[in-house]
Amino acid sequence: MPTFKSGSHLYPIDGAAHDVPADATAWSHRDAVWSQVIIGVDGDPANAGAIRDWAVGYEESIRPYSTGAAYVNFMGEGDTRVQATYGDHYDRLASTKAKYDPDNVFRVNQNIAPKA
């Protein structure tokens, strides 16, 4: 770890999360058993590059053993894994978004682009 404030959290995904059918909600990875958060933190802006390199390298090294997605509330703003996170459910969510938010007003953070 590049700083003593950096680290990783592992959260078990079990119990009720596995009791719901995979297609019942937007979250499509109900077969996952762990969720991980990688945290790179330091108050000194001079360490930003090293912290980012460490966090990205860590994520890339474990990606082959993961679903390739994330729990949306654990993702960073503008994360590019949004479509992978929702998997087969993304198109249904995009259609719903087109109906209720056709102008994409709610577009910050983990955006689902409206599907025409």
C-alpha angles and dihedrals in degrees: 000000000000095000136017089245093060124088147114136270125207119202122191117233106206144111115041093010088068094044094068119082112254093241096047097086140021093262106086104182101082090139091066115106100192138034119199132201119197113205125197111182138164134140094225112087088205088072095054095099095049092046093049092047090051095047094046092045091049092050092046092050094055097037094094088061096048139073088253089238136086143217101268095228089058095052125101123245113286093009112179093217095076095109092046090048093058093037114178089000095065096087092051090050092047091052091049090048090052089055098047102026107024092158092053092235090157096058108126125104112007099006125196106204114225114253116219 
